[in-house]
Amino acid sequence: MTDFLSTGTLPDEYRDLALTVREFARQVVAPVAAKHDAEHSFPYEVVSGMADMGLFGLPFPEEYGGMGGDYFALCLALEELGKVDQSVAITLEAGVSLGAMPIYRFGDDKQKQEWLPQLTSGRALAGFGLTEPGAGSDAGGTRTTAVLDGDDWIINGSKQFITNSGTDITRLVTVTAVTGEAGGKKEISTILVPTDTPGFVAEPAYNKVGWNASDTHPLSFTDVRVPQENLLGERGRGYANFLRILDEGRIAIAALAVGAAQGCVDESVRYAHEREAFGQAIGRNQAIAFKIGRMEARAHAARTAYYDAAALMLAGKPFKKQAAIAKLVASEAAMDNARDATQVFGGYGFMNEYAVARHYRDSKILEIGEGTTEVQLMLIGRELGL
Ligand SMILES: Cc1cc2nc3c(=O)[nH]c(=O)nc-3n(C[C@H](O)[C@H](O)[C@H](O)COP(=O)(O)OP(=O)(O)OC[C@H]3O[C@@H](n4cnc5c(N)ncnc54)[C@H](O)[C@@H]3O)c2cc1C
């Protein structure tokens, strides 16, 4: 079994964290993953366990209830969770990088004091509402509006595909909205909307192909009134701010995808030893060994890509291109490995209760969410001056 952590290249504190999360993933997450997937149910008990471990507070300072770790620590946790259950991993990823991080990065003291302790504890979740029916990759197409009426914003519009937006513990959704026009362009700002505000509705959850145990809803806003001070960051900086959030988020998604890719390798190695055909373990066939060898190479290469992007980010250096590369290659590695692992498993690989079948359904969205493959290529091209 491949074990990147055992190579000794990680400092002890990162290695210990990853091993702890790995154990949690094996003991607590894996046994209920197929059940929640089949029932399309949100795994509250698992999320509560992750909260107890402090995972939702990993990259935040202790003054806000965090663990005082960093973004790379979050990535390592996501990789371990992503190996066994992508739904659980995306719940953590979205909770931290889309839910709490925008408040930490752009919030004022009052907003941080009010929201971060709840979110970093994992007892409450926040969503990030950027995508709309007519604005996905082209997020500048936002049509949701926020108009000042006295001391309040009045928000009208809709969002779609918003993760963590309708659970029993969701308390907040941060939304982008058009707040005016500047220089002939839409002025887009970001506003905090507590989910108990009248006029805010999380519509029924989507029936998805995968990530069945994660929570995803369309949202509607009808004359939603929130105080003016719920503006997050500077007015008109909403677009720039969410681009920063998405750049970081891509490293986290890449880590999750590496977990999925590695999970497929680990399952395939085990099965190739166990399963016999024509009087021998299928792994003795070079065709199978080569397939799994290529899967391992993809996971490893994608891991080095996200490690690199995370290292640049933590060093305060530009990391946009590296984050896009990491997201691109890791999501493709997950999808390719899921397809190959399903092949290694034969007919069993097509049965929903097998982890590789879940990876097969779950991995596709990795090439779409937080910027599609094409968007990553656009970003890389731009960074190359094209
Ligand atoms: C399960 C799930 C969870 C999600 N969670 C969230 C969330 O929490 N918050 C949130 O805001 N959003 C979320 N999303 C939305 C997700 O980020 C978008 O679906 C994604 O950005 C793509 O946007 P779109 O679906 O509108 O596709 P479109 O932008 O319409 O793209 C359609 C196709 O056209 C391609 N395309 C578009 N423009 C170009 C171009 N210029 N050149 C080449 N190709 C192009 C795209 O790559 C894609 O293949 C989630 C989506 C899903 C499915």
PDBQT file of the ligand as one rigid body, heavy atoms in Angstrom, charges set to zero:
ROOT
HETATM    1  C1  LIG A 401     -22.264  19.922  -6.370  1.00  0.00    +0.000 C 
HETATM    2  C2  LIG A 401     -21.926  21.341  -6.664  1.00  0.00    +0.000 A 
HETATM    3  C3  LIG A 401     -21.553  22.190  -5.641  1.00  0.00    +0.000 A 
HETATM    4  C4  LIG A 401     -21.303  23.553  -5.912  1.00  0.00    +0.000 A 
HETATM    5  N1  LIG A 401     -21.040  24.406  -4.863  1.00  0.00    +0.000 NA
HETATM    6  C5  LIG A 401     -21.002  25.747  -5.105  1.00  0.00    +0.000 A 
HETATM    7  C6  LIG A 401     -20.926  26.685  -4.021  1.00  0.00    +0.000 A 
HETATM    8  O1  LIG A 401     -20.868  26.310  -2.851  1.00  0.00    +0.000 OA
HETATM    9  N2  LIG A 401     -20.956  28.008  -4.314  1.00  0.00    +0.000 N 
HETATM   10  C7  LIG A 401     -21.035  28.484  -5.594  1.00  0.00    +0.000 A 
HETATM   11  O2  LIG A 401     -21.066  29.692  -5.790  1.00  0.00    +0.000 OA
HETATM   12  N3  LIG A 401     -21.075  27.614  -6.657  1.00  0.00    +0.000 NA
HETATM   13  C8  LIG A 401     -21.077  26.264  -6.435  1.00  0.00    +0.000 A 
HETATM   14  N4  LIG A 401     -21.160  25.378  -7.488  1.00  0.00    +0.000 N 
HETATM   15  C9  LIG A 401     -21.207  25.902  -8.845  1.00  0.00    +0.000 C 
HETATM   16  C10 LIG A 401     -19.964  25.611  -9.683  1.00  0.00    +0.000 C 
HETATM   17  O3  LIG A 401     -18.877  26.344  -9.209  1.00  0.00    +0.000 OA
HETATM   18  C11 LIG A 401     -20.330  25.920 -11.152  1.00  0.00    +0.000 C 
HETATM   19  O4  LIG A 401     -21.220  24.901 -11.572  1.00  0.00    +0.000 OA
HETATM   20  C12 LIG A 401     -19.114  25.985 -12.039  1.00  0.00    +0.000 C 
HETATM   21  O5  LIG A 401     -18.339  27.119 -11.741  1.00  0.00    +0.000 OA
HETATM   22  C13 LIG A 401     -19.511  26.037 -13.528  1.00  0.00    +0.000 C 
HETATM   23  O6  LIG A 401     -20.488  27.002 -13.782  1.00  0.00    +0.000 OA
HETATM   24  P1  LIG A 401     -21.792  26.596 -14.611  1.00  0.00    +0.000 P 
HETATM   25  O7  LIG A 401     -22.360  25.377 -14.005  1.00  0.00    +0.000 OA
HETATM   26  O8  LIG A 401     -22.660  27.782 -14.711  1.00  0.00    +0.000 OA
HETATM   27  O9  LIG A 401     -21.256  26.208 -16.041  1.00  0.00    +0.000 OA
HETATM   28  P2  LIG A 401     -20.992  27.241 -17.267  1.00  0.00    +0.000 P 
HETATM   29  O10 LIG A 401     -20.191  28.404 -16.801  1.00  0.00    +0.000 OA
HETATM   30  O11 LIG A 401     -22.272  27.518 -17.943  1.00  0.00    +0.000 OA
HETATM   31  O12 LIG A 401     -20.091  26.342 -18.220  1.00  0.00    +0.000 OA
HETATM   32  C14 LIG A 401     -20.616  25.346 -19.081  1.00  0.00    +0.000 C 
HETATM   33  C15 LIG A 401     -19.451  24.777 -19.893  1.00  0.00    +0.000 C 
HETATM   34  O13 LIG A 401     -18.900  25.811 -20.725  1.00  0.00    +0.000 OA
HETATM   35  C16 LIG A 401     -17.508  25.940 -20.474  1.00  0.00    +0.000 C 
HETATM   36  N5  LIG A 401     -17.108  27.339 -20.655  1.00  0.00    +0.000 N 
HETATM   37  C17 LIG A 401     -17.675  28.455 -20.121  1.00  0.00    +0.000 A 
HETATM   38  N6  LIG A 401     -17.012  29.542 -20.515  1.00  0.00    +0.000 NA
HETATM   39  C18 LIG A 401     -15.980  29.121 -21.289  1.00  0.00    +0.000 A 
HETATM   40  C19 LIG A 401     -14.923  29.779 -21.989  1.00  0.00    +0.000 A 
HETATM   41  N7  LIG A 401     -14.772  31.112 -21.954  1.00  0.00    +0.000 N 
HETATM   42  N8  LIG A 401     -14.053  29.012 -22.703  1.00  0.00    +0.000 NA
HETATM   43  C20 LIG A 401     -14.190  27.670 -22.734  1.00  0.00    +0.000 A 
HETATM   44  N9  LIG A 401     -15.171  26.996 -22.102  1.00  0.00    +0.000 NA
HETATM   45  C21 LIG A 401     -16.053  27.713 -21.381  1.00  0.00    +0.000 A 
HETATM   46  C22 LIG A 401     -17.316  25.462 -19.043  1.00  0.00    +0.000 C 
HETATM   47  O14 LIG A 401     -15.975  25.097 -18.797  1.00  0.00    +0.000 OA
HETATM   48  C23 LIG A 401     -18.284  24.296 -19.018  1.00  0.00    +0.000 C 
HETATM   49  O15 LIG A 401     -17.672  23.168 -19.609  1.00  0.00    +0.000 OA
HETATM   50  C24 LIG A 401     -21.371  24.020  -7.237  1.00  0.00    +0.000 A 
HETATM   51  C25 LIG A 401     -21.719  23.149  -8.284  1.00  0.00    +0.000 A 
HETATM   52  C26 LIG A 401     -22.027  21.836  -7.999  1.00  0.00    +0.000 A 
HETATM   53  C27 LIG A 401     -22.484  20.954  -9.131  1.00  0.00    +0.000 C 
ENDROOT
TORSDOF 0
